[in-house]
């Protein structure tokens, strides 16, 4: 089909090429035509010769994304970035040392197997096998991916949702379906009503971005029962599995009765080891899911960054002995507490995250001038876009408007909130907390 489209495009361009080569003759003809009193048709609009797929619009690909709007280059130079969920500190040195060692070795500087480097697959097996209560097969049940967000069927997504889900579904010809819920809890009957004969998958994100919710075992059992009843796949996005606070239990839906055979679990080295730019992730699931996924990923990216796979493997191999995740969890709890205290001092409502590294702040009381010089990229979007822009420019702390994590029909639900990320060092968070107190004069 692509070749056919390119062939048609080539034929449409060929006359132009001839005209270009014979421009002097065209010029003479043009002058002769004018001399004879005939008007000349203007050149046709060539700005959209090949129309884009409607999937791009449905997946918001044509709209300026929220990450570009609130990127550092668009904000004051001294603005503290608590918007985007990447760390401002380095991964542990013992992991970056492994990356350097891999770069200085021949094999890791070349193509890896599309399944992923065997060392990393073995490390994933050793680390996650006991958590999933099974002996994982590194040849058929594990797939290393380039990050963790790499059909006309319907896919159920709970709102608010990580914004990459939407284009991932629509670009592949799928249709997202959003069961409504109150207070970010699962309404089982509403979920059941959302299922249709075309439904193929439910996406479950726990710990959750942006809410910080950790799904309870009861909630996951309800989801599992519906998946079993209607024979649905489940994508369990568990990239924040190492960040669960206050003694909460992270339950893996793949461990529930009957769910292994219909669940793919998503993990991330970037979230685990403060290395989001490495783009190393993995999928764990039954052969029936992993094999078709391998077929697709092989033809899209072929393989994932080889030397950093070695470093990620080193991280998983040593994490337990070093008690890395236990120590890291304590550090993140301290970071969370700094931001929560700042919001308490402001007297504003916020979500206390049970997991992940995001807090949603209720910004409905933030009063900003309607004639504030907002950029075009913010005008026409939800109120939260303008509030977040105002806070970033006047207070000096950036955040992300939460309406972006909802479908257009439900975006108004998210307009009351801004998402703040506390995956920053303690000094940065203290500085942000101090600046945020400046919001008091803008509260109504």
MIZAPA-688945 format. One record per residue (C-alpha): residue in three letters; x, y, z. Coordinates in nm, 4 decimals, padded with zeros to 6 digits, always signed. Each point is the difference from the previous one (the first is absolute). Example, Ala and Ser with C-alpha at 12.3 -4.5 7.8 and 13.67 -1.06 7.14 Angstrom:
<nodes>
NODE|code|px|py|pz
NODE|Ala|+01.2300|-00.4500|+00.7800 .
NODE|Ser|+00.1370|+00.3440|-00.0660 .
</nodes>
This chain:
<nodes>
NODE|code|px|py|pz
NODE|Unk|+00.0000|+00.0000|+00.0000 .
NODE|Unk|+00.2820|+00.2376|+00.0871 .
NODE|Unk|+00.1710|-00.0756|-00.3304 .
NODE|Unk|-00.3264|+00.0730|-00.1834 .
NODE|Unk|-00.0316|+00.3335|+00.1789 .
NODE|Unk|+00.3575|+00.0941|-00.0841 .
NODE|Unk|-00.0568|-00.0994|-00.3636 .
NODE|Unk|-00.3060|+00.2245|-00.0217 .
NODE|Unk|+00.1907|+00.2842|+00.1621 .
NODE|Unk|+00.2831|-00.0475|-00.2485 .
NODE|Unk|-00.2380|+00.0207|-00.2952 .
NODE|Unk|-00.1528|+00.3189|+00.1395 .
NODE|Unk|+00.3410|+00.1597|+00.0330 .
NODE|Unk|+00.1361|-00.1009|-00.3428 .
NODE|Unk|-00.1686|+00.2806|-00.1978 .
NODE|Unk|+00.1440|+00.2523|+00.2421 .
NODE|Unk|+00.3468|-00.1378|-00.0593 .
NODE|Unk|-00.0405|+00.0324|-00.3763 .
NODE|Unk|-00.1272|+00.3550|+00.0441 .
NODE|Unk|+00.3000|+00.0846|+00.2125 .
NODE|Unk|+00.2416|-00.1325|-00.2628 .
NODE|Unk|-00.1803|+00.1918|-00.2777 .
NODE|Unk|-00.0523|+00.3184|+00.1958 .
NODE|Unk|+00.1145|+00.2278|-00.2835 .
NODE|Unk|-00.2613|-00.1477|-00.2327 .
NODE|Unk|-00.2648|+00.0273|+00.2705 .
NODE|Unk|+00.0894|+00.3650|+00.0441 .
NODE|Unk|-00.0507|+00.0642|-00.3722 .
NODE|Unk|-00.3338|-00.1811|+00.0015 .
NODE|Unk|-00.1079|+00.1960|+00.3060 .
NODE|Unk|+00.0823|+00.3319|-00.1645 .
NODE|Unk|-00.1779|-00.1064|-00.3183 .
NODE|Unk|-00.3077|-00.0953|+00.1969 .
NODE|Unk|-00.0072|+00.3346|+00.1746 .
NODE|Unk|+00.0456|+00.1727|-00.3350 .
NODE|Unk|-00.3041|-00.1806|-00.1391 .
NODE|Unk|-00.2076|+00.1280|+00.2895 .
NODE|Unk|-00.0555|-00.3356|+00.1711 .
NODE|Unk|+00.0300|-00.0260|+00.3780 .
NODE|Unk|+00.2408|-00.2507|+00.1481 .
NODE|Unk|-00.1190|-00.2416|+00.2679 .
NODE|Unk|+00.1932|+00.0475|+00.3253 .
NODE|Unk|+00.2247|-00.2814|+00.1194 .
NODE|Unk|-00.2030|-00.2556|+00.1966 .
NODE|Unk|+00.0515|-00.0247|+00.3757 .
NODE|Unk|+00.2741|-00.2598|+00.0485 .
NODE|Unk|+00.0216|+00.0235|+00.3784 .
NODE|Unk|-00.1959|-00.3202|+00.0556 .
NODE|Unk|+00.0504|-00.2179|-00.3066 .
NODE|Unk|-00.0356|-00.3236|+00.1969 .
NODE|Unk|-00.2608|+00.0353|+00.2777 .
NODE|Unk|+00.1088|-00.1247|+00.3411 .
NODE|Unk|-00.1728|-00.2917|+00.1640 .
NODE|Unk|-00.2956|+00.0821|+00.2227 .
NODE|Unk|+00.1743|-00.2071|+00.2675 .
NODE|Unk|+00.2435|+00.2874|+00.0546 .
NODE|Unk|-00.2829|+00.2323|+00.0992 .
NODE|Unk|-00.1671|-00.2623|+00.2166 .
NODE|Unk|+00.3296|-00.0587|+00.1808 .
NODE|Unk|+00.0640|+00.3750|+00.0560 .
NODE|Unk|+00.3155|-00.0261|-00.2089 .
NODE|Unk|-00.0767|+00.3205|-00.1868 .
NODE|Unk|-00.0567|+00.2057|+00.3139 .
NODE|Unk|+00.2999|+00.1513|+00.1749 .
NODE|Unk|+00.0647|-00.2435|+00.2829 .
NODE|Unk|+00.0037|+00.1093|+00.3609 .
NODE|Unk|+00.3662|-00.0974|+00.0442 .
NODE|Unk|+00.1062|+00.2399|-00.2748 .
NODE|Unk|-00.2136|+00.2830|+00.1380 .
NODE|Unk|+00.1431|-00.0340|+00.3497 .
NODE|Unk|+00.3549|-00.0881|-00.0999 .
NODE|Unk|+00.2887|+00.1901|+00.1547 .
NODE|Unk|+00.0695|+00.1943|-00.3200 .
NODE|Unk|-00.3434|+00.1658|+00.0188 .
NODE|Unk|+00.0165|+00.0930|+00.3676 .
NODE|Unk|+00.2123|+00.2495|+00.1967 .
NODE|Unk|+00.3611|-00.1076|+00.0193 .
NODE|Unk|-00.0074|-00.0286|+00.3786 .
NODE|Unk|-00.3321|-00.1876|+00.0148 .
NODE|Unk|+00.0187|-00.3171|+00.2097 .
NODE|Unk|-00.1287|-00.2905|-00.2071 .
NODE|Unk|-00.2376|-00.2168|+00.2027 .
NODE|Unk|-00.2082|-00.0665|-00.3079 .
NODE|Unk|+00.1740|-00.2685|-00.1965 .
NODE|Unk|+00.0644|-00.3304|+00.1711 .
NODE|Unk|+00.3736|-00.0297|-00.0425 .
NODE|Unk|+00.2615|+00.0225|+00.2702 .
NODE|Unk|+00.2534|+00.2794|+00.0447 .
NODE|Unk|+00.2475|-00.2424|+00.1559 .
NODE|Unk|+00.2119|-00.2759|-00.1516 .
NODE|Unk|-00.0582|-00.3737|+00.0138 .
NODE|Unk|+00.2082|-00.1861|+00.2621 .
NODE|Unk|+00.3684|-00.0013|-00.0894 .
NODE|Unk|+00.0245|-00.3764|+00.0132 .
NODE|Unk|-00.2564|-00.0125|-00.2827 .
NODE|Unk|+00.1610|+00.2715|-00.2129 .
NODE|Unk|+00.3336|-00.1783|+00.0517 .
NODE|Unk|-00.1630|-00.3049|-00.1565 .
NODE|Unk|-00.1137|+00.2124|-00.2929 .
NODE|Unk|+00.3536|+00.1303|-00.0485 .
NODE|Unk|+00.1410|-00.3523|+00.0167 .
NODE|Unk|-00.2472|-00.1130|-00.2646 .
NODE|Unk|+00.0970|+00.2886|-00.2264 .
NODE|Unk|+00.3631|-00.1087|+00.0293 .
NODE|Unk|-00.0844|-00.3555|-00.1058 .
NODE|Unk|-00.0512|-00.1016|-00.3618 .
NODE|Unk|-00.3182|-00.2101|+00.0036 .
NODE|Unk|-00.2335|+00.2448|+00.1829 .
NODE|Unk|+00.0754|+00.2664|-00.2607 .
NODE|Unk|-00.1760|-00.1991|-00.2695 .
NODE|Unk|-00.3476|-00.1344|-00.0711 .
NODE|Unk|-00.1703|-00.1948|+00.2739 .
NODE|Unk|-00.2484|-00.2784|-00.0565 .
NODE|Unk|-00.3485|+00.1493|-00.0561 .
NODE|Unk|-00.1109|-00.1764|+00.3197 .
NODE|Unk|+00.2638|+00.1912|+00.1945 .
NODE|Unk|+00.3472|-00.0840|+00.1209 .
NODE|Unk|+00.0068|-00.3342|+00.1746 .
NODE|Unk|+00.1672|+00.1441|+00.3101 .
NODE|Unk|-00.2874|+00.2422|+00.0517 .
NODE|Unk|-00.2637|-00.2648|-00.0682 .
NODE|Unk|+00.1671|-00.2276|+00.2549 .
NODE|Unk|+00.0108|+00.2887|+00.2503 .
NODE|Unk|-00.3716|+00.0704|-00.0566 .
NODE|Unk|-00.0737|-00.3693|+00.0510 .
NODE|Unk|+00.1959|-00.0104|+00.3259 .
NODE|Unk|-00.1491|+00.3231|+00.1350 .
NODE|Unk|-00.3640|-00.0286|-00.1081 .
NODE|Unk|-00.0447|-00.3778|-00.0091 .
NODE|Unk|-00.0422|-00.0301|+00.3786 .
NODE|Unk|-00.2384|+00.2993|+00.0019 .
NODE|Unk|-00.2137|-00.1660|-00.2665 .
NODE|Unk|+00.0249|-00.3415|+00.1674 .
NODE|Unk|+00.1280|-00.1704|-00.3111 .
NODE|Unk|+00.3123|-00.1113|-00.1840 .
NODE|Unk|+00.0095|+00.2420|-00.2903 .
NODE|Unk|+00.1170|-00.1201|-00.3416 .
NODE|Unk|+00.2542|+00.2519|-00.1304 .
NODE|Unk|-00.0616|-00.1142|-00.3593 .
NODE|Unk|-00.3768|+00.0378|-00.0137 .
NODE|Unk|-00.1331|+00.1931|+00.3024 .
NODE|Unk|+00.2271|+00.3073|+00.0185 .
NODE|Unk|+00.0490|+00.2751|-00.2589 .
NODE|Unk|+00.2317|+00.2982|+00.0414 .
NODE|Unk|-00.1419|+00.3169|-00.1557 .
NODE|Unk|+00.1142|+00.3514|-00.0857 .
NODE|Unk|-00.1633|+00.1610|+00.2978 .
NODE|Unk|-00.3309|-00.1058|+00.1501 .
NODE|Unk|-00.2428|+00.1695|-00.2409 .
NODE|Unk|+00.0874|-00.1458|-00.3194 .
NODE|Unk|-01.3112|-00.4626|-00.7151 .
NODE|Unk|-00.3088|+00.1741|-00.0304 .
NODE|Unk|-00.0636|-00.1549|+00.3401 .
NODE|Unk|-00.1181|+00.1826|+00.3097 .
NODE|Unk|+00.2351|+00.0547|+00.2923 .
NODE|Unk|-00.1286|+00.0954|+00.3435 .
NODE|Unk|+00.2030|+00.2691|+00.1791 .
NODE|Unk|-00.0722|+00.1417|+00.3443 .
NODE|Unk|+00.0124|+00.3781|+00.0240 .
NODE|Unk|+00.2179|+00.1826|+00.0663 .
NODE|Unk|+00.2426|-00.1987|-00.2150 .
NODE|Unk|+00.3660|+00.0347|-00.0942 .
NODE|Unk|-00.0251|+00.2081|-00.3153 .
NODE|Unk|+00.2053|-00.2368|-00.2166 .
NODE|Unk|-00.2722|-00.2647|+00.0194 .
NODE|Unk|-00.2321|+00.1968|-00.2267 .
NODE|Unk|+00.2244|+00.0213|-00.3092 .
NODE|Unk|+00.1256|-00.3533|+00.0622 .
NODE|Unk|-00.3582|-00.1203|-00.0361 .
NODE|Unk|-00.1246|+00.2271|-00.2781 .
NODE|Unk|+00.3129|-00.0195|-00.2172 .
NODE|Unk|-00.0570|-00.3756|-00.0170 .
NODE|Unk|-00.3600|+00.0423|-00.1059 .
NODE|Unk|-00.1463|-00.0580|+00.3452 .
NODE|Unk|-00.2775|+00.1859|+00.1742 .
NODE|Unk|+00.0459|+00.1130|+00.3614 .
NODE|Unk|-00.2939|-00.0454|+00.2360 .
NODE|Unk|-00.0154|+00.1847|+00.3332 .
NODE|Unk|-00.2180|-00.1400|+00.2793 .
NODE|Unk|-00.1004|+00.2808|+00.2351 .
NODE|Unk|+00.0873|-00.0132|+00.3694 .
NODE|Unk|-00.0119|+00.2193|+00.3069 .
NODE|Unk|+00.2970|+00.0942|+00.2168 .
NODE|Unk|+00.2294|-00.2161|-00.2120 .
NODE|Unk|-00.1505|-00.3268|+00.1154 .
NODE|Unk|-00.1140|-00.2861|-00.2226 .
NODE|Unk|-00.3746|-00.0191|-00.0607 .
NODE|Unk|-00.0335|-00.3669|-00.0887 .
NODE|Unk|-00.3447|+00.0323|-00.1555 .
NODE|Unk|+00.1100|+00.2954|-00.2111 .
NODE|Unk|+00.3023|-00.2021|-00.1112 .
NODE|Unk|-00.2279|-00.2871|-00.0969 .
NODE|Unk|-00.2216|+00.2331|-00.2019 .
NODE|Unk|+00.3061|+00.1303|-00.1827 .
NODE|Unk|+00.0730|-00.3443|-00.1427 .
NODE|Unk|-00.1327|-00.0673|-00.3494 .
NODE|Unk|+00.0442|-00.2836|-00.2521 .
NODE|Unk|+00.2896|+00.2029|-00.1443 .
NODE|Unk|+00.1875|+00.0406|+00.3301 .
NODE|Unk|+00.3363|-00.1773|+00.0027 .
NODE|Unk|+00.2045|+00.1510|+00.2834 .
NODE|Unk|-00.0057|+00.1787|+00.3345 .
NODE|Unk|+00.2950|+00.2193|+00.1000 .
NODE|Unk|+00.0767|-00.0010|+00.3728 .
NODE|Unk|+00.2635|+00.2433|+00.1270 .
NODE|Unk|+00.1070|-00.0675|+00.3587 .
NODE|Unk|+00.1667|+00.1841|+00.1681 .
NODE|Unk|-00.1796|+00.2650|-00.1980 .
NODE|Unk|+00.1197|+00.3000|-00.1993 .
NODE|Unk|-00.1186|+00.2710|+00.0634 .
NODE|Unk|-00.2152|-00.0777|+00.3068 .
NODE|Unk|+00.2486|-00.2047|+00.2030 .
NODE|Unk|-00.2689|-00.2585|+00.0730 .
NODE|Unk|+00.0982|-00.3595|+00.0774 .
NODE|Unk|-00.2820|-00.2311|-00.1062 .
NODE|Unk|-00.1281|-00.2223|+00.2789 .
NODE|Unk|-00.0162|-00.3767|-00.0331 .
NODE|Unk|-00.3787|+00.0231|+00.0047 .
NODE|Unk|-00.0014|+00.2463|-00.2908 .
NODE|Unk|+00.2374|-00.2156|-00.2011 .
NODE|Unk|-00.2084|-00.3098|+00.0715 .
NODE|Unk|-00.3059|+00.1800|-00.1372 .
NODE|Unk|+00.1908|+00.0972|-00.3139 .
NODE|Unk|+00.1329|-00.3543|-00.0333 .
NODE|Unk|-00.3499|-00.1465|+00.0284 .
NODE|Unk|-00.1236|+00.2181|-00.2857 .
NODE|Unk|+00.3077|-00.0827|-00.2086 .
NODE|Unk|-00.0709|-00.3699|+00.0516 .
NODE|Unk|-00.3716|+00.0336|-00.0681 .
NODE|Unk|+00.0480|+00.1862|-00.3299 .
NODE|Unk|+00.3337|-00.1599|-00.0984 .
NODE|Unk|+00.2002|+00.3251|+00.0037 .
NODE|Unk|+00.3705|+00.0684|+00.0052 .
NODE|Unk|+00.1424|+00.2154|+00.2807 .
NODE|Unk|+00.2983|+00.2298|-00.0351 .
NODE|Unk|+00.1380|+00.0513|+00.3506 .
NODE|Unk|+00.2126|+00.3149|-00.0052 .
NODE|Unk|+00.2047|-00.0449|+00.3185 .
NODE|Unk|+00.2996|+00.2221|-00.0755 .
NODE|Unk|-00.0210|+00.1587|+00.3473 .
NODE|Unk|-00.0119|-00.3349|+00.1809 .
NODE|Unk|+00.3092|+00.0880|+00.2048 .
NODE|Unk|-00.1641|+00.3156|+00.1412 .
NODE|Unk|-00.2853|-00.1043|+00.2305 .
NODE|Unk|-00.0287|+00.1956|+00.3248 .
NODE|Unk|-00.1378|-00.0341|+00.3524 .
NODE|Unk|+00.0008|-00.3789|+00.0043 .
NODE|Unk|-00.2468|-00.0279|-00.2875 .
NODE|Unk|+00.0073|-00.3286|-00.1877 .
NODE|Unk|+00.0751|-00.0037|-00.3704 .
NODE|Unk|-00.2139|-00.2826|-00.1364 .
NODE|Unk|+00.0895|-00.1308|-00.3438 .
NODE|Unk|-00.3163|-00.0797|-00.1929 .
NODE|Unk|+00.1906|-00.2703|-00.1897 .
NODE|Unk|+00.0197|-00.1943|+00.3277 .
NODE|Unk|-00.3769|-00.0214|+00.0439 .
NODE|Unk|-00.1645|-00.3309|-00.0933 .
NODE|Unk|-00.0254|-00.0459|-00.3756 .
NODE|Unk|+00.1647|+00.3328|-00.0823 .
NODE|Unk|+00.3518|-00.1008|-00.1030 .
NODE|Unk|-00.1267|-00.1299|-00.3337 .
NODE|Unk|-00.1638|+00.3294|-00.0952 .
NODE|Unk|+00.2325|+00.2606|+00.1579 .
NODE|Unk|+00.3129|+00.1780|-00.1226 .
NODE|Unk|+00.1903|+00.1814|+00.2758 .
NODE|Unk|+00.2020|+00.3110|-00.0884 .
NODE|Unk|+00.3192|+00.0993|+00.1843 .
NODE|Unk|+00.2529|+00.2815|-00.0351 .
NODE|Unk|+00.3687|+00.0393|+00.0783 .
NODE|Unk|-00.0384|+00.3765|-00.0357 .
NODE|Unk|-00.2443|+00.0254|+00.2894 .
NODE|Unk|+00.1811|-00.2614|+00.2092 .
NODE|Unk|+00.3522|+00.1418|-00.0291 .
NODE|Unk|-00.0510|+00.3742|-00.0642 .
NODE|Unk|+00.0983|-00.0382|-00.3641 .
NODE|Unk|-00.3037|+00.1060|-00.2015 .
NODE|Unk|+00.2124|+00.0951|-00.3012 .
NODE|Unk|+00.1281|-00.3539|-00.0400 .
NODE|Unk|-00.3361|-00.1126|-00.1408 .
NODE|Unk|+00.0353|-00.3566|+00.1248 .
NODE|Unk|-00.3167|-00.1856|+00.0914 .
NODE|Unk|-00.1338|-00.3524|-00.0056 .
NODE|Unk|-00.3130|-00.2054|-00.0421 .
NODE|Unk|-00.0737|-00.3163|+00.1936 .
NODE|Unk|-00.2811|-00.2319|-00.0988 .
NODE|Unk|-00.1024|-00.3287|-00.1572 .
NODE|Unk|+00.1440|-00.1104|-00.3337 .
NODE|Unk|-00.3374|+00.0586|-00.1658 .
NODE|Unk|+00.0347|+00.3761|+00.0661 .
NODE|Unk|+00.3781|+00.0464|-00.0126 .
NODE|Unk|+00.0551|-00.1712|-00.3355 .
NODE|Unk|-00.2350|+00.2250|-00.2053 .
NODE|Unk|+00.1394|+00.3031|+00.1822 .
NODE|Unk|+00.3522|-00.1099|-00.0918 .
NODE|Unk|-00.1048|-00.0262|-00.3647 .
NODE|Unk|-00.1205|+00.3607|+00.0054 .
NODE|Unk|+00.2914|+00.1490|+00.1953 .
NODE|Unk|+00.2557|-00.1762|-00.2188 .
NODE|Unk|-00.1363|+00.1823|-00.3025 .
NODE|Unk|-00.0350|+00.3358|+00.1736 .
NODE|Unk|+00.3219|+00.0415|+00.2009 .
NODE|Unk|+00.1688|-00.3402|-00.0593 .
NODE|Unk|+00.1937|+00.0168|+00.3240 .
NODE|Unk|+00.0534|+00.2188|+00.3044 .
NODE|Unk|+00.3091|+00.1958|+00.1113 .
NODE|Unk|+00.2567|-00.2730|+00.0672 .
NODE|Unk|+00.2500|+00.1476|+00.2504 .
NODE|Unk|-00.2739|+00.1430|+00.2203 .
NODE|Unk|-00.1699|-00.3386|+00.0096 .
NODE|Unk|+00.3178|-00.1272|+00.1621 .
NODE|Unk|-00.0161|+00.2812|+00.2559 .
NODE|Unk|-00.3676|-00.0714|+00.0744 .
NODE|Unk|+00.0879|-00.3665|+00.0469 .
NODE|Unk|+00.2705|+00.0988|+00.2485 .
NODE|Unk|-00.2560|+00.2073|+00.1893 .
NODE|Unk|-00.2431|-00.2890|+00.0381 .
NODE|Unk|+00.2792|-00.2442|+00.0838 .
NODE|Unk|+00.1287|+00.2101|+00.2897 .
NODE|Unk|-00.3154|+00.1741|+00.1238 .
NODE|Unk|-00.0959|-00.2534|+00.2665 .
NODE|Unk|+00.3463|-00.0388|+00.1500 .
NODE|Unk|+00.0423|+00.3756|+00.0152 .
NODE|Unk|-00.3566|+00.0472|+00.1331 .
NODE|Unk|-00.0216|+00.2627|-00.2692 .
NODE|Unk|-00.3762|+00.0214|-00.0335 .
NODE|Unk|-00.0552|+00.0117|+00.3765 .
NODE|Unk|+00.2469|+00.2893|+00.0346 .
NODE|Unk|-00.1403|+00.1771|-00.3042 .
NODE|Unk|-00.3552|-00.0292|+00.1340 .
NODE|Unk|+00.1013|+00.1775|+00.3212 .
NODE|Unk|+00.1587|+00.2792|-00.2026 .
NODE|Unk|-00.3151|+00.0456|-00.2051 .
NODE|Unk|-00.2147|+00.0087|+00.3118 .
NODE|Unk|+00.2132|+00.2893|+00.1271 .
NODE|Unk|-00.0464|+00.1793|-00.3332 .
NODE|Unk|-00.3742|-00.0582|+00.0072 .
NODE|Unk|-00.0245|+00.1390|+00.3532 .
NODE|Unk|+00.1776|+00.3248|-00.0970 .
NODE|Unk|-00.2538|+00.0742|-00.2710 .
NODE|Unk|-00.2980|-00.1078|+00.2104 .
NODE|Unk|+00.1101|+00.2311|+00.2810 .
NODE|Unk|+00.0198|+00.2876|-00.2460 .
NODE|Unk|-00.3565|-00.0649|-00.1141 .
NODE|Unk|-00.1165|-00.0311|+00.3618 .
NODE|Unk|+00.1511|+00.3405|+00.0717 .
NODE|Unk|-00.1980|+00.1415|-00.2915 .
NODE|Unk|-00.3200|-00.1525|+00.1295 .
NODE|Unk|-00.0700|-00.1642|-00.3361 .
NODE|Unk|-00.1430|-00.3463|-00.0569 .
NODE|Unk|+00.2191|-00.2619|-00.1633 .
NODE|Unk|+00.0249|-00.3713|-00.0581 .
NODE|Unk|+00.2295|-00.1948|+00.2316 .
NODE|Unk|+00.1632|-00.2454|-00.2399 .
NODE|Unk|+00.0041|-00.3647|+00.1030 .
NODE|Unk|+00.2511|-00.0685|-00.2779 .
NODE|Unk|+00.1927|+00.1586|-00.2900 .
NODE|Unk|+00.1502|+00.3504|+00.0386 .
NODE|Unk|-00.2883|+00.2327|-00.0847 .
NODE|Unk|-00.2319|+00.2175|+00.2077 .
NODE|Unk|-00.3152|+00.1639|-00.1342 .
NODE|Unk|-00.0605|+00.3455|+00.1463 .
NODE|Unk|-00.3464|+00.1542|-00.0050 .
NODE|Unk|+00.0602|+00.3328|-00.1768 .
NODE|Unk|-00.3646|+00.1059|-00.0284 .
NODE|Unk|+00.0639|+00.2779|+00.2550 .
NODE|Unk|+00.2909|+00.1494|-00.1945 .
NODE|Unk|-00.1217|+00.3381|-00.1273 .
NODE|Unk|+00.1812|+00.1380|-00.3030 .
NODE|Unk|-00.0897|+00.2964|-00.2240 .
NODE|Unk|-00.1981|-00.1042|-00.3053 .
NODE|Unk|+00.1960|+00.2558|-00.2035 .
NODE|Unk|+00.3346|-00.1519|+00.1025 .
NODE|Unk|+00.2322|-00.0273|-00.3053 .
NODE|Unk|-00.0508|-00.3700|-00.0643 .
NODE|Unk|+00.1618|-00.1511|-00.3117 .
NODE|Unk|-00.2125|-00.1315|-00.2862 .
NODE|Unk|+00.0890|-00.3569|+00.1002 .
NODE|Unk|-00.1895|+00.0440|+00.3287 .
NODE|Unk|-00.2939|+00.2102|-00.1154 .
NODE|Unk|-00.2992|-00.2144|-00.0810 .
NODE|Unk|+00.1161|-00.2872|+00.2193 .
NODE|Unk|-00.1378|-00.0800|+00.3448 .
NODE|Unk|+00.0166|+00.2391|+00.2935 .
NODE|Unk|+00.2731|-00.2166|+00.1510 .
NODE|Unk|+00.2276|+00.0803|-00.2955 .
NODE|Unk|-00.0271|+00.3689|+00.0772 .
NODE|Unk|+00.0384|-00.0529|+00.3748 .
NODE|Unk|+00.3114|-00.2138|-00.0469 .
NODE|Unk|+00.1480|+00.2555|-00.2396 .
NODE|Unk|-00.0723|+00.2801|+00.2472 .
NODE|Unk|+00.1566|-00.1922|+00.2908 .
NODE|Unk|+00.3095|-00.0858|-00.2034 .
NODE|Unk|+00.0568|+00.3599|-00.1063 .
NODE|Unk|-00.1023|+00.1861|+00.3161 .
NODE|Unk|+00.1042|-00.2484|+00.2694 .
NODE|Unk|+00.2843|-00.1704|-00.1851 .
NODE|Unk|-00.1110|-00.3634|+00.0392 .
NODE|Unk|-00.1324|-00.1969|-00.2953 .
NODE|Unk|-00.2625|-00.2747|+00.0059 .
NODE|Unk|-00.2176|-00.1845|-00.2516 .
NODE|Unk|-00.3734|+00.0702|-00.0543 .
NODE|Unk|-00.1990|-00.3139|+00.0773 .
NODE|Unk|-00.2710|+00.0504|-00.2635 .
NODE|Unk|+00.2576|-00.1371|-00.2449 .
NODE|Unk|-00.0472|-00.3402|+00.1660 .
NODE|Unk|-00.3712|-00.0117|-00.0870 .
NODE|Unk|-00.1892|-00.0422|-00.3238 .
NODE|Unk|-00.1422|+00.3206|-00.1479 .
NODE|Unk|-00.3509|-00.0763|+00.1268 .
NODE|Unk|+00.1200|-00.0351|+00.3591 .
NODE|Unk|+00.2835|+00.2551|-00.0025 .
NODE|Unk|-00.1926|+00.2333|+00.2310 .
NODE|Unk|+00.0450|-00.2543|+00.2820 .
NODE|Unk|+00.3759|+00.0475|-00.0122 .
NODE|Unk|-00.0059|+00.3787|-00.0236 .
NODE|Unk|+00.0010|+00.0341|+00.3777 .
NODE|Unk|+00.3438|-00.1619|+00.0365 .
NODE|Unk|+00.3670|+00.0422|-00.0791 .
NODE|Unk|+00.2453|-00.2895|+00.0138 .
NODE|Unk|+00.3251|+00.0574|+00.1911 .
NODE|Unk|+00.2864|-00.2503|-00.0216 .
NODE|Unk|+00.2219|-00.0541|+00.3037 .
NODE|Unk|+00.2673|-00.2051|-00.1790 .
NODE|Unk|+00.2497|+00.2791|+00.0700 .
NODE|Unk|+00.2775|+00.0426|+00.2533 .
NODE|Unk|-00.0850|+00.1256|+00.3468 .
NODE|Unk|+00.1598|+00.3439|-00.0480 .
NODE|Unk|-00.2062|+00.0616|-00.3122 .
NODE|Unk|-00.3203|-00.1048|+00.1748 .
NODE|Unk|+00.0717|+00.2271|+00.2978 .
NODE|Unk|+00.0590|+00.2911|-00.2387 .
NODE|Unk|-00.3242|-00.0799|-00.1832 .
NODE|Unk|-00.1897|-00.0270|+00.3288 .
NODE|Unk|+00.1241|+00.3448|+00.1024 .
NODE|Unk|-00.1010|+00.1541|-00.3314 .
NODE|Unk|-00.3429|-00.1612|+00.0078 .
NODE|Unk|-00.0850|+00.1960|+00.3130 .
NODE|Unk|-00.0235|+00.2978|-00.2321 .
NODE|Unk|-00.3268|-00.1450|-00.1257 .
NODE|Unk|-00.1760|+00.1181|+00.3139 .
NODE|Unk|-00.0553|+00.3504|-00.1414 .
NODE|Unk|-00.1729|-00.1497|-00.3039 .
NODE|Unk|-00.2463|-00.2228|+00.1855 .
NODE|Unk|-00.3666|+00.0880|+00.0122 .
</nodes>
